[in-house]
Amino acid sequence: MQTFRVTYAISTNPNPGPNEAFESRTDISHLELVIPAIGAGQAKTIVENLFGGPRRCYVKCVYPA
């Protein structure tokens, strides 16, 4: 298993609809988490699911740590 550094932002809208734009603030964007995963896709999915799914959490980049 590899370790990945994931950069993400969390939405300020608690219940975003499918047609709403992603909203965030500077204090909850550019966050980083180091995740052990099999691949970059799995690391992205883990972080999104930790914070409520892809509508609530926007993963900006994933790279090996």
mmCIF file of the N, C-alpha and C atoms, coordinates in Angstrom:
data_MODEL
# 
_entry.id   MODEL 
# 
loop_
_atom_site.group_PDB 
_atom_site.id 
_atom_site.type_symbol 
_atom_site.label_atom_id 
_atom_site.label_alt_id 
_atom_site.label_comp_id 
_atom_site.label_asym_id 
_atom_site.label_entity_id 
_atom_site.label_seq_id 
_atom_site.pdbx_PDB_ins_code 
_atom_site.Cartn_x 
_atom_site.Cartn_y 
_atom_site.Cartn_z 
_atom_site.occupancy 
_atom_site.B_iso_or_equiv 
_atom_site.pdbx_formal_charge 
_atom_site.auth_seq_id 
_atom_site.auth_comp_id 
_atom_site.auth_asym_id 
_atom_site.auth_atom_id 
_atom_site.pdbx_PDB_model_num 
ATOM 1   N N  . MET A 1 1  ? 0.844   -1.174 0.000   1.00 0.00 ? 1  MET A N  1 
ATOM 2   C CA . MET A 1 1  ? 0.000   0.000  0.000   1.00 0.00 ? 1  MET A CA 1 
ATOM 3   C C  . MET A 1 1  ? 0.893   1.241  0.000   1.00 0.00 ? 1  MET A C  1 
ATOM 4   N N  . GLN A 1 2  ? 0.527   2.217  -0.800  1.00 0.00 ? 2  GLN A N  1 
ATOM 5   C CA . GLN A 1 2  ? 1.270   3.471  -0.876  1.00 0.00 ? 2  GLN A CA 1 
ATOM 6   C C  . GLN A 1 2  ? 0.633   4.529  0.016   1.00 0.00 ? 2  GLN A C  1 
ATOM 7   N N  . THR A 1 3  ? 1.356   5.618  0.223   1.00 0.00 ? 3  THR A N  1 
ATOM 8   C CA . THR A 1 3  ? 0.827   6.764  0.955   1.00 0.00 ? 3  THR A CA 1 
ATOM 9   C C  . THR A 1 3  ? 0.674   7.917  -0.031  1.00 0.00 ? 3  THR A C  1 
ATOM 10  N N  . PHE A 1 4  ? -0.482  8.585  0.017   1.00 0.00 ? 4  PHE A N  1 
ATOM 11  C CA . PHE A 1 4  ? -0.773  9.691  -0.888  1.00 0.00 ? 4  PHE A CA 1 
ATOM 12  C C  . PHE A 1 4  ? -1.101  10.952 -0.106  1.00 0.00 ? 4  PHE A C  1 
ATOM 13  N N  . ARG A 1 5  ? -0.659  12.076 -0.616  1.00 0.00 ? 5  ARG A N  1 
ATOM 14  C CA . ARG A 1 5  ? -0.998  13.389 -0.054  1.00 0.00 ? 5  ARG A CA 1 
ATOM 15  C C  . ARG A 1 5  ? -2.145  13.942 -0.897  1.00 0.00 ? 5  ARG A C  1 
ATOM 16  N N  . VAL A 1 6  ? -3.280  14.217 -0.252  1.00 0.00 ? 6  VAL A N  1 
ATOM 17  C CA . VAL A 1 6  ? -4.485  14.667 -0.942  1.00 0.00 ? 6  VAL A CA 1 
ATOM 18  C C  . VAL A 1 6  ? -4.782  16.105 -0.525  1.00 0.00 ? 6  VAL A C  1 
ATOM 19  N N  . THR A 1 7  ? -4.897  16.991 -1.496  1.00 0.00 ? 7  THR A N  1 
ATOM 20  C CA . THR A 1 7  ? -5.266  18.383 -1.250  1.00 0.00 ? 7  THR A CA 1 
ATOM 21  C C  . THR A 1 7  ? -6.742  18.545 -1.610  1.00 0.00 ? 7  THR A C  1 
ATOM 22  N N  . TYR A 1 8  ? -7.510  19.141 -0.697  1.00 0.00 ? 8  TYR A N  1 
ATOM 23  C CA . TYR A 1 8  ? -8.961  19.208 -0.894  1.00 0.00 ? 8  TYR A CA 1 
ATOM 24  C C  . TYR A 1 8  ? -9.545  20.479 -0.288  1.00 0.00 ? 8  TYR A C  1 
ATOM 25  N N  . ALA A 1 9  ? -10.825 20.714 -0.595  1.00 0.00 ? 9  ALA A N  1 
ATOM 26  C CA . ALA A 1 9  ? -11.591 21.827 -0.021  1.00 0.00 ? 9  ALA A CA 1 
ATOM 27  C C  . ALA A 1 9  ? -12.940 21.280 0.410   1.00 0.00 ? 9  ALA A C  1 
ATOM 28  N N  . ILE A 1 10 ? -13.513 21.895 1.438   1.00 0.00 ? 10 ILE A N  1 
ATOM 29  C CA . ILE A 1 10 ? -14.822 21.486 1.942   1.00 0.00 ? 10 ILE A CA 1 
ATOM 30  C C  . ILE A 1 10 ? -15.833 22.568 1.604   1.00 0.00 ? 10 ILE A C  1 
ATOM 31  N N  . SER A 1 11 ? -17.008 22.151 1.182   1.00 0.00 ? 11 SER A N  1 
ATOM 32  C CA . SER A 1 11 ? -18.065 23.082 0.800   1.00 0.00 ? 11 SER A CA 1 
ATOM 33  C C  . SER A 1 11 ? -18.675 23.759 2.032   1.00 0.00 ? 11 SER A C  1 
ATOM 34  N N  . THR A 1 12 ? -19.039 25.026 1.879   1.00 0.00 ? 12 THR A N  1 
ATOM 35  C CA . THR A 1 12 ? -19.726 25.735 2.955   1.00 0.00 ? 12 THR A CA 1 
ATOM 36  C C  . THR A 1 12 ? -21.231 25.500 2.916   1.00 0.00 ? 12 THR A C  1 
ATOM 37  N N  . ASN A 1 13 ? -21.725 24.966 1.825   1.00 0.00 ? 13 ASN A N  1 
ATOM 38  C CA . ASN A 1 13 ? -23.152 24.665 1.694   1.00 0.00 ? 13 ASN A CA 1 
ATOM 39  C C  . ASN A 1 13 ? -23.392 23.262 2.252   1.00 0.00 ? 13 ASN A C  1 
ATOM 40  N N  . PRO A 1 14 ? -24.183 23.121 3.346   1.00 0.00 ? 14 PRO A N  1 
ATOM 41  C CA . PRO A 1 14 ? -24.351 21.804 3.961   1.00 0.00 ? 14 PRO A CA 1 
ATOM 42  C C  . PRO A 1 14 ? -25.140 20.814 3.103   1.00 0.00 ? 14 PRO A C  1 
ATOM 43  N N  . ASN A 1 15 ? -26.016 21.291 2.229   1.00 0.00 ? 15 ASN A N  1 
ATOM 44  C CA . ASN A 1 15 ? -26.828 20.418 1.383   1.00 0.00 ? 15 ASN A CA 1 
ATOM 45  C C  . ASN A 1 15 ? -26.843 20.923 -0.054  1.00 0.00 ? 15 ASN A C  1 
ATOM 46  N N  . PRO A 1 16 ? -25.711 20.824 -0.755  1.00 0.00 ? 16 PRO A N  1 
ATOM 47  C CA . PRO A 1 16 ? -25.671 21.340 -2.122  1.00 0.00 ? 16 PRO A CA 1 
ATOM 48  C C  . PRO A 1 16 ? -26.512 20.500 -3.071  1.00 0.00 ? 16 PRO A C  1 
ATOM 49  N N  . GLY A 1 17 ? -27.203 21.164 -3.973  1.00 0.00 ? 17 GLY A N  1 
ATOM 50  C CA . GLY A 1 17 ? -27.963 20.468 -4.995  1.00 0.00 ? 17 GLY A CA 1 
ATOM 51  C C  . GLY A 1 17 ? -27.071 20.095 -6.165  1.00 0.00 ? 17 GLY A C  1 
ATOM 52  N N  . PRO A 1 18 ? -27.559 19.259 -7.068  1.00 0.00 ? 18 PRO A N  1 
ATOM 53  C CA . PRO A 1 18 ? -26.735 18.824 -8.197  1.00 0.00 ? 18 PRO A CA 1 
ATOM 54  C C  . PRO A 1 18 ? -26.378 19.944 -9.174  1.00 0.00 ? 18 PRO A C  1 
ATOM 55  N N  . ASN A 1 19 ? -27.154 21.029 -9.193  1.00 0.00 ? 19 ASN A N  1 
ATOM 56  C CA . ASN A 1 19 ? -26.899 22.123 -10.131 1.00 0.00 ? 19 ASN A CA 1 
ATOM 57  C C  . ASN A 1 19 ? -26.276 23.348 -9.472  1.00 0.00 ? 19 ASN A C  1 
ATOM 58  N N  . GLU A 1 20 ? -25.890 23.231 -8.203  1.00 0.00 ? 20 GLU A N  1 
ATOM 59  C CA . GLU A 1 20 ? -25.297 24.362 -7.495  1.00 0.00 ? 20 GLU A CA 1 
ATOM 60  C C  . GLU A 1 20 ? -23.782 24.356 -7.629  1.00 0.00 ? 20 GLU A C  1 
ATOM 61  N N  . ALA A 1 21 ? -23.204 25.538 -7.653  1.00 0.00 ? 21 ALA A N  1 
ATOM 62  C CA . ALA A 1 21 ? -21.745 25.673 -7.730  1.00 0.00 ? 21 ALA A CA 1 
ATOM 63  C C  . ALA A 1 21 ? -21.121 25.321 -6.380  1.00 0.00 ? 21 ALA A C  1 
ATOM 64  N N  . PHE A 1 22 ? -19.875 24.872 -6.419  1.00 0.00 ? 22 PHE A N  1 
ATOM 65  C CA . PHE A 1 22 ? -19.135 24.551 -5.198  1.00 0.00 ? 22 PHE A CA 1 
ATOM 66  C C  . PHE A 1 22 ? -18.749 25.850 -4.510  1.00 0.00 ? 22 PHE A C  1 
ATOM 67  N N  . GLU A 1 23 ? -19.074 25.978 -3.226  1.00 0.00 ? 23 GLU A N  1 
ATOM 68  C CA . GLU A 1 23 ? -18.755 27.170 -2.434  1.00 0.00 ? 23 GLU A CA 1 
ATOM 69  C C  . GLU A 1 23 ? -17.816 26.776 -1.312  1.00 0.00 ? 23 GLU A C  1 
ATOM 70  N N  . SER A 1 24 ? -16.785 27.588 -1.092  1.00 0.00 ? 24 SER A N  1 
ATOM 71  C CA . SER A 1 24 ? -15.855 27.316 -0.002  1.00 0.00 ? 24 SER A CA 1 
ATOM 72  C C  . SER A 1 24 ? -15.289 28.632 0.519   1.00 0.00 ? 24 SER A C  1 
ATOM 73  N N  . ARG A 1 25 ? -14.552 28.558 1.615   1.00 0.00 ? 25 ARG A N  1 
ATOM 74  C CA . ARG A 1 25 ? -13.857 29.720 2.177   1.00 0.00 ? 25 ARG A CA 1 
ATOM 75  C C  . ARG A 1 25 ? -12.372 29.402 2.207   1.00 0.00 ? 25 ARG A C  1 
ATOM 76  N N  . THR A 1 26 ? -11.558 30.419 2.418   1.00 0.00 ? 26 THR A N  1 
ATOM 77  C CA . THR A 1 26 ? -10.111 30.204 2.409   1.00 0.00 ? 26 THR A CA 1 
ATOM 78  C C  . THR A 1 26 ? -9.645  29.347 3.590   1.00 0.00 ? 26 THR A C  1 
ATOM 79  N N  . ASP A 1 27 ? -10.363 29.374 4.711   1.00 0.00 ? 27 ASP A N  1 
ATOM 80  C CA . ASP A 1 27 ? -9.926  28.572 5.865   1.00 0.00 ? 27 ASP A CA 1 
ATOM 81  C C  . ASP A 1 27 ? -10.292 27.090 5.744   1.00 0.00 ? 27 ASP A C  1 
ATOM 82  N N  . ILE A 1 28 ? -11.151 26.728 4.787   1.00 0.00 ? 28 ILE A N  1 
ATOM 83  C CA . ILE A 1 28 ? -11.483 25.317 4.589   1.00 0.00 ? 28 ILE A CA 1 
ATOM 84  C C  . ILE A 1 28 ? -11.176 24.866 3.153   1.00 0.00 ? 28 ILE A C  1 
ATOM 85  N N  . SER A 1 29 ? -10.249 25.553 2.528   1.00 0.00 ? 29 SER A N  1 
ATOM 86  C CA . SER A 1 29 ? -9.736  25.102 1.235   1.00 0.00 ? 29 SER A CA 1 
ATOM 87  C C  . SER A 1 29 ? -8.222  24.968 1.368   1.00 0.00 ? 29 SER A C  1 
ATOM 88  N N  . HIS A 1 30 ? -7.603  24.318 0.457   1.00 0.00 ? 30 HIS A N  1 
ATOM 89  C CA . HIS A 1 30 ? -6.157  24.043 0.495   1.00 0.00 ? 30 HIS A CA 1 
ATOM 90  C C  . HIS A 1 30 ? -5.779  23.211 1.722   1.00 0.00 ? 30 HIS A C  1 
ATOM 91  N N  . LEU A 1 31 ? -6.675  22.309 2.119   1.00 0.00 ? 31 LEU A N  1 
ATOM 92  C CA . LEU A 1 31 ? -6.396  21.395 3.226   1.00 0.00 ? 31 LEU A CA 1 
ATOM 93  C C  . LEU A 1 31 ? -5.660  20.178 2.682   1.00 0.00 ? 31 LEU A C  1 
ATOM 94  N N  . GLU A 1 32 ? -4.879  19.531 3.519   1.00 0.00 ? 32 GLU A N  1 
ATOM 95  C CA . GLU A 1 32 ? -4.128  18.347 3.080   1.00 0.00 ? 32 GLU A CA 1 
ATOM 96  C C  . GLU A 1 32 ? -4.301  17.213 4.079   1.00 0.00 ? 32 GLU A C  1 
ATOM 97  N N  . LEU A 1 33 ? -4.320  16.010 3.536   1.00 0.00 ? 33 LEU A N  1 
ATOM 98  C CA . LEU A 1 33 ? -4.423  14.804 4.338   1.00 0.00 ? 33 LEU A CA 1 
ATOM 99  C C  . LEU A 1 33 ? -3.510  13.762 3.710   1.00 0.00 ? 33 LEU A C  1 
ATOM 100 N N  . VAL A 1 34 ? -2.820  12.981 4.526   1.00 0.00 ? 34 VAL A N  1 
ATOM 101 C CA . VAL A 1 34 ? -1.986  11.895 4.027   1.00 0.00 ? 34 VAL A CA 1 
ATOM 102 C C  . VAL A 1 34 ? -2.747  10.602 4.279   1.00 0.00 ? 34 VAL A C  1 
ATOM 103 N N  . ILE A 1 35 ? -2.983  9.850  3.200   1.00 0.00 ? 35 ILE A N  1 
ATOM 104 C CA . ILE A 1 35 ? -3.841  8.668  3.233   1.00 0.00 ? 35 ILE A CA 1 
ATOM 105 C C  . ILE A 1 35 ? -3.086  7.445  2.702   1.00 0.00 ? 35 ILE A C  1 
ATOM 106 N N  . PRO A 1 36 ? -3.112  6.311  3.407   1.00 0.00 ? 36 PRO A N  1 
ATOM 107 C CA . PRO A 1 36 ? -2.600  5.074  2.810   1.00 0.00 ? 36 PRO A CA 1 
ATOM 108 C C  . PRO A 1 36 ? -3.686  4.478  1.908   1.00 0.00 ? 36 PRO A C  1 
ATOM 109 N N  . ALA A 1 37 ? -3.324  4.158  0.672   1.00 0.00 ? 37 ALA A N  1 
ATOM 110 C CA . ALA A 1 37 ? -4.297  3.608  -0.275  1.00 0.00 ? 37 ALA A CA 1 
ATOM 111 C C  . ALA A 1 37 ? -3.575  2.779  -1.323  1.00 0.00 ? 37 ALA A C  1 
ATOM 112 N N  . ILE A 1 38 ? -4.343  2.014  -2.080  1.00 0.00 ? 38 ILE A N  1 
ATOM 113 C CA . ILE A 1 38 ? -3.790  1.182  -3.140  1.00 0.00 ? 38 ILE A CA 1 
ATOM 114 C C  . ILE A 1 38 ? -3.385  2.029  -4.342  1.00 0.00 ? 38 ILE A C  1 
ATOM 115 N N  . GLY A 1 39 ? -4.163  3.079  -4.613  1.00 0.00 ? 39 GLY A N  1 
ATOM 116 C CA . GLY A 1 39 ? -3.865  3.959  -5.743  1.00 0.00 ? 39 GLY A CA 1 
ATOM 117 C C  . GLY A 1 39 ? -4.406  5.355  -5.498  1.00 0.00 ? 39 GLY A C  1 
ATOM 118 N N  . ALA A 1 40 ? -4.106  6.264  -6.432  1.00 0.00 ? 40 ALA A N  1 
ATOM 119 C CA . ALA A 1 40 ? -4.538  7.656  -6.290  1.00 0.00 ? 40 ALA A CA 1 
ATOM 120 C C  . ALA A 1 40 ? -6.065  7.780  -6.317  1.00 0.00 ? 40 ALA A C  1 
ATOM 121 N N  . GLY A 1 41 ? -6.712  6.984  -7.140  1.00 0.00 ? 41 GLY A N  1 
ATOM 122 C CA . GLY A 1 41 ? -8.179  7.014  -7.208  1.00 0.00 ? 41 GLY A CA 1 
ATOM 123 C C  . GLY A 1 41 ? -8.826  6.609  -5.905  1.00 0.00 ? 41 GLY A C  1 
ATOM 124 N N  . GLN A 1 42 ? -8.270  5.597  -5.259  1.00 0.00 ? 42 GLN A N  1 
ATOM 125 C CA . GLN A 1 42 ? -8.813  5.168  -3.983  1.00 0.00 ? 42 GLN A CA 1 
ATOM 126 C C  . GLN A 1 42 ? -8.577  6.231  -2.911  1.00 0.00 ? 42 GLN A C  1 
ATOM 127 N N  . ALA A 1 43 ? -7.416  6.874  -2.926  1.00 0.00 ? 43 ALA A N  1 
ATOM 128 C CA . ALA A 1 43 ? -7.130  7.942  -1.960  1.00 0.00 ? 43 ALA A CA 1 
ATOM 129 C C  . ALA A 1 43 ? -8.125  9.087  -2.132  1.00 0.00 ? 43 ALA A C  1 
ATOM 130 N N  . LYS A 1 44 ? -8.426  9.452  -3.374  1.00 0.00 ? 44 LYS A N  1 
ATOM 131 C CA . LYS A 1 44 ? -9.407  10.515 -3.667  1.00 0.00 ? 44 LYS A CA 1 
ATOM 132 C C  . LYS A 1 44 ? -10.779 10.133 -3.120  1.00 0.00 ? 44 LYS A C  1 
ATOM 133 N N  . THR A 1 45 ? -11.206 8.907  -3.377  1.00 0.00 ? 45 THR A N  1 
ATOM 134 C CA . THR A 1 45 ? -12.518 8.441  -2.917  1.00 0.00 ? 45 THR A CA 1 
ATOM 135 C C  . THR A 1 45 ? -12.594 8.418  -1.401  1.00 0.00 ? 45 THR A C  1 
ATOM 136 N N  . ILE A 1 46 ? -11.533 7.995  -0.735  1.00 0.00 ? 46 ILE A N  1 
ATOM 137 C CA . ILE A 1 46 ? -11.520 7.950  0.733   1.00 0.00 ? 46 ILE A CA 1 
ATOM 138 C C  . ILE A 1 46 ? -11.720 9.341  1.309   1.00 0.00 ? 46 ILE A C  1 
ATOM 139 N N  . VAL A 1 47 ? -10.982 10.332 0.799   1.00 0.00 ? 47 VAL A N  1 
ATOM 140 C CA . VAL A 1 47 ? -11.091 11.701 1.320   1.00 0.00 ? 47 VAL A CA 1 
ATOM 141 C C  . VAL A 1 47 ? -12.473 12.273 1.028   1.00 0.00 ? 47 VAL A C  1 
ATOM 142 N N  . GLU A 1 48 ? -12.992 12.083 -0.175  1.00 0.00 ? 48 GLU A N  1 
ATOM 143 C CA . GLU A 1 48 ? -14.340 12.581 -0.495  1.00 0.00 ? 48 GLU A CA 1 
ATOM 144 C C  . GLU A 1 48 ? -15.369 11.990 0.461   1.00 0.00 ? 48 GLU A C  1 
ATOM 145 N N  . ASN A 1 49 ? -15.284 10.700 0.712   1.00 0.00 ? 49 ASN A N  1 
ATOM 146 C CA . ASN A 1 49 ? -16.260 10.052 1.582   1.00 0.00 ? 49 ASN A CA 1 
ATOM 147 C C  . ASN A 1 49 ? -16.098 10.426 3.051   1.00 0.00 ? 49 ASN A C  1 
ATOM 148 N N  . LEU A 1 50 ? -14.901 10.800 3.461   1.00 0.00 ? 50 LEU A N  1 
ATOM 149 C CA . LEU A 1 50 ? -14.697 11.267 4.837   1.00 0.00 ? 50 LEU A CA 1 
ATOM 150 C C  . LEU A 1 50 ? -15.483 12.542 5.118   1.00 0.00 ? 50 LEU A C  1 
ATOM 151 N N  . PHE A 1 51 ? -15.665 13.369 4.096   1.00 0.00 ? 51 PHE A N  1 
ATOM 152 C CA . PHE A 1 51 ? -16.285 14.681 4.289   1.00 0.00 ? 51 PHE A CA 1 
ATOM 153 C C  . PHE A 1 51 ? -17.625 14.828 3.584   1.00 0.00 ? 51 PHE A C  1 
ATOM 154 N N  . GLY A 1 52 ? -18.321 13.733 3.323   1.00 0.00 ? 52 GLY A N  1 
ATOM 155 C CA . GLY A 1 52 ? -19.685 13.821 2.817   1.00 0.00 ? 52 GLY A CA 1 
ATOM 156 C C  . GLY A 1 52 ? -19.866 13.593 1.331   1.00 0.00 ? 52 GLY A C  1 
ATOM 157 N N  . GLY A 1 53 ? -18.865 13.118 0.644   1.00 0.00 ? 53 GLY A N  1 
ATOM 158 C CA . GLY A 1 53 ? -19.010 12.817 -0.777  1.00 0.00 ? 53 GLY A CA 1 
ATOM 159 C C  . GLY A 1 53 ? -18.515 13.938 -1.672  1.00 0.00 ? 53 GLY A C  1 
ATOM 160 N N  . PRO A 1 54 ? -18.542 13.710 -2.990  1.00 0.00 ? 54 PRO A N  1 
ATOM 161 C CA . PRO A 1 54 ? -17.983 14.683 -3.931  1.00 0.00 ? 54 PRO A CA 1 
ATOM 162 C C  . PRO A 1 54 ? -18.718 16.022 -3.997  1.00 0.00 ? 54 PRO A C  1 
ATOM 163 N N  . ARG A 1 55 ? -19.964 16.079 -3.566  1.00 0.00 ? 55 ARG A N  1 
ATOM 164 C CA . ARG A 1 55 ? -20.674 17.374 -3.550  1.00 0.00 ? 55 ARG A CA 1 
ATOM 165 C C  . ARG A 1 55 ? -20.228 18.254 -2.384  1.00 0.00 ? 55 ARG A C  1 
ATOM 166 N N  . ARG A 1 56 ? -19.766 17.635 -1.312  1.00 0.00 ? 56 ARG A N  1 
ATOM 167 C CA . ARG A 1 56 ? -19.334 18.383 -0.122  1.00 0.00 ? 56 ARG A CA 1 
ATOM 168 C C  . ARG A 1 56 ? -17.829 18.566 -0.040  1.00 0.00 ? 56 ARG A C  1 
ATOM 169 N N  . CYS A 1 57 ? -17.059 17.732 -0.749  1.00 0.00 ? 57 CYS A N  1 
ATOM 170 C CA . CYS A 1 57 ? -15.607 17.765 -0.673  1.00 0.00 ? 57 CYS A CA 1 
ATOM 171 C C  . CYS A 1 57 ? -15.033 17.724 -2.084  1.00 0.00 ? 57 CYS A C  1 
ATOM 172 N N  . TYR A 1 58 ? -14.250 18.733 -2.443  1.00 0.00 ? 58 TYR A N  1 
ATOM 173 C CA . TYR A 1 58 ? -13.629 18.808 -3.761  1.00 0.00 ? 58 TYR A CA 1 
ATOM 174 C C  . TYR A 1 58 ? -12.148 18.475 -3.622  1.00 0.00 ? 58 TYR A C  1 
ATOM 175 N N  . VAL A 1 59 ? -11.731 17.372 -4.224  1.00 0.00 ? 59 VAL A N  1 
ATOM 176 C CA . VAL A 1 59 ? -10.325 16.975 -4.191  1.00 0.00 ? 59 VAL A CA 1 
ATOM 177 C C  . VAL A 1 59 ? -9.602  17.679 -5.330  1.00 0.00 ? 59 VAL A C  1 
ATOM 178 N N  . LYS A 1 60 ? -8.595  18.484 -4.979  1.00 0.00 ? 60 LYS A N  1 
ATOM 179 C CA . LYS A 1 60 ? -7.861  19.255 -5.975  1.00 0.00 ? 60 LYS A CA 1 
ATOM 180 C C  . LYS A 1 60 ? -6.755  18.445 -6.619  1.00 0.00 ? 60 LYS A C  1 
ATOM 181 N N  . CYS A 1 61 ? -5.965  17.733 -5.815  1.00 0.00 ? 61 CYS A N  1 
ATOM 182 C CA . CYS A 1 61 ? -4.894  16.909 -6.382  1.00 0.00 ? 61 CYS A CA 1 
ATOM 183 C C  . CYS A 1 61 ? -4.525  15.795 -5.416  1.00 0.00 ? 61 CYS A C  1 
ATOM 184 N N  . VAL A 1 62 ? -3.979  14.728 -6.001  1.00 0.00 ? 62 VAL A N  1 
ATOM 185 C CA . VAL A 1 62 ? -3.507  13.567 -5.246  1.00 0.00 ? 62 VAL A CA 1 
ATOM 186 C C  . VAL A 1 62 ? -2.129  13.217 -5.797  1.00 0.00 ? 62 VAL A C  1 
ATOM 187 N N  . TYR A 1 63 ? -1.146  13.106 -4.917  1.00 0.00 ? 63 TYR A N  1 
ATOM 188 C CA . TYR A 1 63 ? 0.187   12.719 -5.364  1.00 0.00 ? 63 TYR A CA 1 
ATOM 189 C C  . TYR A 1 63 ? 0.872   11.884 -4.292  1.00 0.00 ? 63 TYR A C  1 
ATOM 190 N N  . PRO A 1 64 ? 1.818   11.025 -4.681  1.00 0.00 ? 64 PRO A N  1 
ATOM 191 C CA . PRO A 1 64 ? 2.501   10.183 -3.698  1.00 0.00 ? 64 PRO A CA 1 
ATOM 192 C C  . PRO A 1 64 ? 3.210   11.021 -2.634  1.00 0.00 ? 64 PRO A C  1 
ATOM 193 N N  . ALA A 1 65 ? 3.091   10.572 -1.392  1.00 0.00 ? 65 ALA A N  1 
ATOM 194 C CA . ALA A 1 65 ? 3.732   11.303 -0.276  1.00 0.00 ? 65 ALA A CA 1 
ATOM 195 C C  . ALA A 1 65 ? 5.132   10.796 -0.035  1.00 0.00 ? 65 ALA A C  1 
# 
